[in-house]
Amino acid sequence: MQEIIKKNQDALDKEKRAKNAFNISIATGVIFILIVASVIAIKRSVQFDISLSLVLLTALVSFYSAWQSRRGNSDLGILLVIGGLILTIIGRVFVQKGLAISTGITNIILISTIGVYTLPPKWVGRVIGASFIATIATITIDQYTVDIPVSSSPETGMIIALVLGAIYIIILAGQFPKFNLRTKLITVFLFLSIVPLFVLGWQTYTTSQDILQRQVKANLSEGAATTSGNLEDYVSEQFSALAAEAKSVNVVYYTSLPQDQRKDVKIEQRILDSLLVFAKKEPFIISCSLMDLSGRDLLDTVLWRTNSIYKDQAFFIEPISTQKPYLSTVLFPSKVNSPVIYFAVPIFDTHNQVIGVLQATYDASVLQSTLQTAVRNRSSGTEYTFLIDGNTFINLGHSSDPKLLYKTYQNVDEATLASMQAQSLLPQGKREDLITSQLNVVEAIRGMGLQGSFQTPSWENNGEMAESVAVRIPGTPWIVVTSQPVSAITALTQGQTRATVTSSALITIVAAIVALLASNFFTSPIIQLTEVAEKITAGDFTQKANIRLNDEIGMLGKTLNIMADRIQELIGGLEKRVEQRTSELERATKQSEKRASEMQTITEIARHISTEKDLENLLPLITRTVSERFGFYHVGIFLINENKKFAVLRAANSSGGQVMLQREHMLEVGQTGIVGNVTSTGVPRIALDTGADAVYFNNPDLPETHSEMALPLTVRGEVIGALDVQSTESNAFTTSDISILSLLADQISIAIDNVRLLEESKKALAESQSIFREYVAEAWQSKSASNIMGYYQTLTGGKVINRKAIQEMESLLDEEKMTLAVPIQLRGQTIGTLNIRINKNGEELTTEQVNIIQSVTERLGLALENARLFEETSTRASRERLVTDITTKIRETNDPQEMIKTAMEELKRALGASRIEVIPKKAESQQDK
C-alpha cells in the first residue's frame, strides 16, 4: 500500500515538475528573444557579439526544452536550458567588465531556482554546485580579460544581485525541507563556507577601494590646491607689480595734477616709458593705461587708446568704489582678437585719497600657460586639471584637452548665448562651437563651498565616470578642478582583486570537493540504515544493519537492530492485545451508541412536550412519553406545593401511580424517600433494592420496583419538584445515567416553567383586559351622561342628537324596516351603535359594502376613543394650569391673611361661585380627646 502511495506521489511530483519546466522554458525563451530584439532596436543594426549570440542560442534551447516537456522528457530540456544560461553568463564577461560578481549571483539564483522547481531532488545539488562553479569561473575570467569595456554602474548590478539573492535564499529555505540529505549537506556546507568567504572578499575589496578612493581624493586635492596656489601666486605677483607702479612718485604726482596743468611732456614720457617697461616684463600683457578720476585714459602703451573714456567699465568702477585691486573674469571684447583679463589697482595721493586707476590688460592665455606649468611640475599620470569660471562656467584652461578652452559647460539657449556674447562673456560664434554641455559638473560646482569633491561623467574620457576635486582660488571667480578617470583608479586595485578572486576560487573549489566527500561520508551509512528500515517496515524483521563505526550513526544502527528484535517479540502478543482492545472498543462503541440513542430520545421528547401548553395535560404526557421511550416501569412527577413542605405527585404512567394520584400521594420534603431527599438537596440520587435503600421499595402500589432514580427539577436555581424513575431490573441505573437523564430533567423543568409562565401571562392578560373594559365602559358611560347623545346625517343634512330627540330617532328607526345597526366597538367593548337606513328600492347590501361599513365602524371607534382621550387630557391640563396659576398667586405674599384672601378670590372667579367661606376649625383640648 505504501509503495502504491509513494508511486502515486512520485507521479504527481513528476507531472508538477514537467508543468513547471514547460512554463519556465517558455518564459525564458520569450524573455531572451525580447532581449535580442531590444538590443537590435537600440543599436539599429544586426551585429551579434558572443554574448548576444549565446542569448539567442539559449532562447532557441528554451523553446526546444518546452517541446521536450510536452513529450515527457522535461529533465533533458531543463538541463539544456541550464547549460545555455551558464554559457550566457560566462560569455558576458567577454563583452563588459565589472559585472562578474553580480552576474554570477544572478546565475546562481536563476539556475538553482529552475533546478528546485523542475528537476528531481537528486539533480538539485548537482545543479547548484554547477552554478557555483560557473560563477567562480566567471569572476576569475573577468579579472584577467583585457581590452574589455568596463561597466559604468557596477553598483546597480550588485544591488539587483543582492536583492535577487535575498529572494533566492527565502525560496531556497522554503524548498530546503524537500531536498534529500546529501543535497542538504552540500547546500549547507557550501553556504557556510562560500558566504563568509564572499563576505570577507567583498569587505577586503571595499576596504581597499575605500583606502584607494581616499588616497586618490587626497592626491586630487593636493593637485587642485597646488594649481590653485600657483594661479593665486601669479595673480598676487601681478597685483604687487602693478601696485608698485601705481605708487611711483611720477605716477602719483602726474595723476594728482588738475587736467589743465598736465602739460609736462617730460614727466609724461617718463611715466609712459615706465609703463612700457612694465608691459615688457610679462609677455602676456597687452597694454597698460593710467586713468584719472573721470575715467579718462591719460597715458596708454597703446597710443591710439589715449584720451579714451572708461568711466563705465568695471576695471575703473570697482577700484574707485572699493579702493581695492580688481581682477576681471575672462572677457572677449569685439575690438580685441584674443580674450583678455583686466588687472586694475587704485592710485592714492599722499593723503591716501584715490586719485586714479592703473590698469593692465592681459592675454587670457596666461591662465592656460600658468595651468600647464603647474601641472607639468607634478607627476600627474592619468590626472588632468582644468580652470573654470565660477559664474559663467567657461573653461579658461585645460591640461589635457585645449579644445575645450573658452567653451561653457552650461547648456544655454540662443537668447542666453546672445546676451553673454553681448556682455563679452563668450566669444562670437555658433552655439554648437561654444557649448560643451557638462551639467553634472555645473551642478556639483554650483553647490560646493571653498572646496568640494564629486564624481561625474567626463567629457575628456567619452562619458566615463571621473573622480574630481574642485578648489576656489581666493580673490578670483575661478575654480581649479583636478580629475582622474574611475577606470584608472580601478586599475590600481586590479592586481589585488585578481589575487583575492583567485584564492577565493581555489578555496571554493576545495570547499565544494570537501562538501561532496563529507556528504558521501555521512549519508552512505544513513542510506544503508534507511534501506534496512524500509525492509523492516515491509515486514522483513530478519534484516540487520551493518555497523561499521561506533559513532552516533553506529548507535542508531544498533538501536535499529534491537528495535527489530523487540518488534518480533511484540508481534506474538500483539494479536491478543488487538483482540482485547477490539472488545473494549466494541463495548465503548455500544455504550456510545446507547448514549447517542438516549440523547436522540431526549431531544425527541423535548420537542414533543414543547408543543403542549396546558400543565394538566403536559405532566401526564411527559410521564407517558418517557416511560414509552426509555422502557421504565414507573415514571412520576412530583411538584413542591406552595408552602415548600411536601412534594405532591402530579402525574404518573403506571397503574400503581394512578392509584397514588387518586389518593393525592405526597412526600415530605427532606424526610420521606429519595424523592424527599432530592427535593431537599437538589442532588440526583439512585436507590437499589439492597442495602440501606431497600426500605424505599416497600410500596404496595409499585411492588415490581427494584431500582429507582430521582432527579431534581430545577428552574433558575430553585428546586420545583422531582422526576421519579423506577425499573423492574436490579442495578438498572448507574452514575453515568445521571448525566444523561439530568438533561431530560432540565428539559422537563423548562417545559413546566414555560407552561406556568404562559398560564400566568394569560391570567395577567385577562385581568388587564377586564380592567381596561371596565375603564372604557365607565368612561363612555360618563360620556353618555352628557346632553349630546350622537349625530344624525341624511342626504339633505345632519344634526346633533340630544336627549330630547333620542326617542324620536329611535321611533323613526323602528318604523324603518331597512335599517342596519352596526355596533361601534373598542377592543371588544361596545361604546355605541352606527344605524344605517337602507335605500327604499329594496336592494340588499353587497358583501363589499358590508365590509366597508365594518371597516368604517372600526376606524370610527378608534377615532372616538382618541377624541375622548384628547378631551380628557385637555380638561386635565386646563385644571392643572388653573391650580398652578392659583398657587403661584398665593405664593406671591407671605401674609397668611393675604394668602387666604387671594385663594378665596381666585376660587370664586375660577368656579363662578357667588360665595366662598373659610371656616376655621377649633383645636380640641386634651380633655376633649
C-alpha positions, 0 to 999 in steps of 0.5 A, a space after each residue: 500500500 505504501 509503495 502504491 502511495 509513494 508511486 502515486 506521489 512520485 507521479 504527481 511530483 513528476 507531472 508538477 515538475 514537467 508543468 513547471 519546466 514547460 512554463 519556465 522554458 517558455 518564459 525564458 525563451 520569450 524573455 531572451 528573444 525580447 532581449 535580442 530584439 531590444 538590443 537590435 532596436 537600440 543599436 539599429 543594426 544586426 551585429 551579434 557579439 558572443 554574448 548576444 549570440 549565446 542569448 539567442 542560442 539559449 532562447 532557441 534551447 528554451 523553446 526546444 526544452 518546452 517541446 521536450 516537456 510536452 513529450 515527457 522528457 522535461 529533465 533533458 530540456 531543463 538541463 539544456 536550458 541550464 547549460 545555455 544560461 551558464 554559457 550566457 553568463 560566462 560569455 558576458 564577461 567577454 563583452 563588459 567588465 565589472 559585472 562578474 560578481 553580480 552576474 554570477 549571483 544572478 546565475 546562481 539564483 536563476 539556475 538553482 531556482 529552475 533546478 528546485 522547481 523542475 528537476 528531481 531532488 537528486 539533480 538539485 545539488 548537482 545543479 547548484 554546485 554547477 552554478 557555483 562553479 560557473 560563477 567562480 569561473 566567471 569572476 576569475 575570467 573577468 579579472 584577467 580579460 583585457 581590452 574589455 569595456 568596463 561597466 559604468 554602474 557596477 553598483 546597480 548590478 550588485 544591488 539587483 544581485 543582492 536583492 535577487 539573492 535575498 529572494 533566492 535564499 527565502 525560496 531556497 529555505 522554503 524548498 530546503 525541507 524537500 531536498 534529500 540529505 546529501 543535497 542538504 549537506 552540500 547546500 549547507 556546507 557550501 553556504 557556510 563556507 562560500 558566504 563568509 568567504 564572499 563576505 570577507 572578499 567583498 569587505 577586503 575589496 571595499 576596504 581597499 577601494 575605500 583606502 584607494 578612493 581616499 588616497 586618490 581624493 587626497 592626491 586630487 586635492 593636493 593637485 587642485 590646491 597646488 594649481 590653485 596656489 600657483 594661479 593665486 601666486 601669479 595673480 598676487 605677483 601681478 597685483 604687487 607689480 602693478 601696485 608698485 607702479 601705481 605708487 611711483 612718485 611720477 605716477 602719483 604726482 602726474 595723476 594728482 595734477 588738475 587736467 589743465 596743468 598736465 602739460 609736462 611732456 617730460 614727466 609724461 614720457 617718463 611715466 609712459 616709458 615706465 609703463 612700457 617697461 612694465 608691459 615688457 616684463 610679462 609677455 602676456 600683457 597687452 597694454 597698460 593705461 593710467 586713468 584719472 578720476 573721470 575715467 579718462 585714459 591719460 597715458 596708454 602703451 597703446 597710443 591710439 587708446 589715449 584720451 579714451 573714456 572708461 568711466 563705465 567699465 568695471 576695471 575703473 568702477 570697482 577700484 574707485 568704489 572699493 579702493 581695492 585691486 580688481 581682477 576681471 573674469 575672462 572677457 572677449 571684447 569685439 575690438 580685441 582678437 584674443 580674450 583678455 583679463 583686466 588687472 586694475 589697482 587704485 592710485 592714492 595721493 599722499 593723503 591716501 585719497 584715490 586719485 586714479 586707476 592703473 590698469 593692465 590688460 592681459 592675454 587670457 592665455 596666461 591662465 592656460 600657460 600658468 595651468 600647464 606649468 603647474 601641472 607639468 611640475 607634478 607627476 600627474 599620470 592619468 590626472 588632468 586639471 582644468 580652470 573654470 569660471 565660477 559664474 559663467 562656467 567657461 573653461 579658461 584652461 585645460 591640461 589635457 584637452 585645449 579644445 575645450 578652452 573658452 567653451 561653457 559647460 552650461 547648456 544655454 539657449 540662443 537668447 542666453 548665448 546672445 546676451 553673454 556674447 553681448 556682455 563679452 562673456 563668450 566669444 562670437 560664434 555658433 552655439 554648437 562651437 561654444 557649448 560643451 554641455 557638462 551639467 553634472 559638473 555645473 551642478 556639483 560646482 554650483 553647490 560646493 563651498 571653498 572646496 568640494 569633491 564629486 564624481 561625474 561623467 567626463 567629457 575628456 574620457 567619452 562619458 566615463 565616470 571621473 573622480 574630481 576635486 574642485 578648489 576656489 582660488 581666493 580673490 578670483 571667480 575661478 575654480 581649479 578642478 583636478 580629475 582622474 578617470 574611475 577606470 584608472 583608479 580601478 586599475 590600481 586595485 586590479 592586481 589585488 582583486 585578481 589575487 583575492 578572486 583567485 584564492 577565493 576560487 581555489 578555496 571554493 573549489 576545495 570547499 565544494 570537493 570537501 562538501 561532496 566527500 563529507 556528504 558521501 561520508 555521512 549519508 552512505 551509512 544513513 542510506 544503508 540504515 534507511 534501506 534496512 528500515 524500509 525492509 523492516 517496515 515491509 515486514 522483513 524483521 530478519 534484516 540487520 544493519 551493518 555497523 561499521 563505526 561506533 559513532 552516533 550513526 553506529 548507535 542508531 544502527 544498533 538501536 535499529 537492530 534491537 528495535 527489530 528484535 523487540 518488534 518480533 517479540 511484540 508481534 506474538 502478543 500483539 494479536 491478543 492485545 488487538 483482540 482485547 482492545 477490539 472488545 473494549 472498543 466494541 463495548 465503548 462503541 455500544 455504550 456510545 451508541 446507547 448514549 447517542 440513542 438516549 440523547 436522540 430520545 431526549 431531544 425527541 421528547 423535548 420537542 414533543 412536550 414543547 408543543 403542549 401548553 396546558 400543565 394538566 395535560 403536559 405532566 401526564 404526557 411527559 410521564 407517558 412519553 418517557 416511560 414509552 421511550 426509555 422502557 421504565 416501569 414507573 415514571 412520576 412527577 412530583 411538584 413542591 406545593 406552595 408552602 415548600 413542605 411536601 412534594 405532591 405527585 402530579 402525574 404518573 404512567 403506571 397503574 400503581 401511580 394512578 392509584 397514588 394520584 387518586 389518593 393525592 400521594 405526597 412526600 415530605 420534603 427532606 424526610 420521606 424517600 429519595 424523592 424527599 431527599 432530592 427535593 431537599 438537596 437538589 442532588 440526583 440520587 439512585 436507590 437499589 433494592 439492597 442495602 440501606 435503600 431497600 426500605 424505599 421499595 416497600 410500596 404496595 402500589 409499585 411492588 415490581 420496583 427494584 431500582 429507582 432514580 430521582 432527579 431534581 427539577 430545577 428552574 433558575 436555581 430553585 428546586 420545583 419538584 422531582 422526576 421519579 424513575 423506577 425499573 423492574 431490573 436490579 442495578 438498572 441505573 448507574 452514575 453515568 445515567 445521571 448525566 444523561 437523564 439530568 438533561 431530560 430533567 432540565 428539559 422537563 423543568 423548562 417545559 413546566 416553567 414555560 407552561 406556568 409562565 404562559 398560564 400566568 401571562 394569560 391570567 395577567 392578560 385577562 385581568 388587564 383586559 377586564 380592567 381596561 373594559 371596565 375603564 372604557 365602559 365607565 368612561 363612555 358611560 360618563 360620556 353618555 351622561 352628557 346632553 349630546 347623545 350622537 349625530 344624525 346625517 341624511 342626504 339633505 343634512 345632519 344634526 346633533 342628537 340630544 336627549 330630547 330627540 333620542 326617542 324620536 330617532 329611535 321611533 323613526 328607526 323602528 318604523 324603518 324596516 331597512 335599517 342596519 345597526 352596526 355596533 361601534 366597538 373598542 377592543 371588544 367593548 361596545 361604546 355605541 351603535 352606527 344605524 344605517 337606513 337602507 335605500 327604499 328600492 329594496 336592494 340588499 347590501 353587497 358583501 363589499 359594502 358590508 365590509 366597508 361599513 365594518 371597516 368604517 365602524 372600526 376606524 370610527 371607534 378608534 377615532 372616538 376613543 382618541 377624541 375622548 382621550 384628547 378631551 380628557 387630557 385637555 380638561 386635565 391640563 386646563 385644571 392643572 394650569 388653573 391650580 398652578 396659576 392659583 398657587 403661584 398667586 398665593 405664593 406671591 405674599 407671605 401674609 397668611 391673611 393675604 394668602 387666604 384672601 387671594 385663594 378665596 378670590 381666585 376660587 370664586 372667579 375660577 368656579 363662578 361661585 357667588 360665595 366662598 367661606 373659610 371656616 376655621 376649625 377649633 383645636 380640641 383640648 386634651 380633655 376633649 380627646 
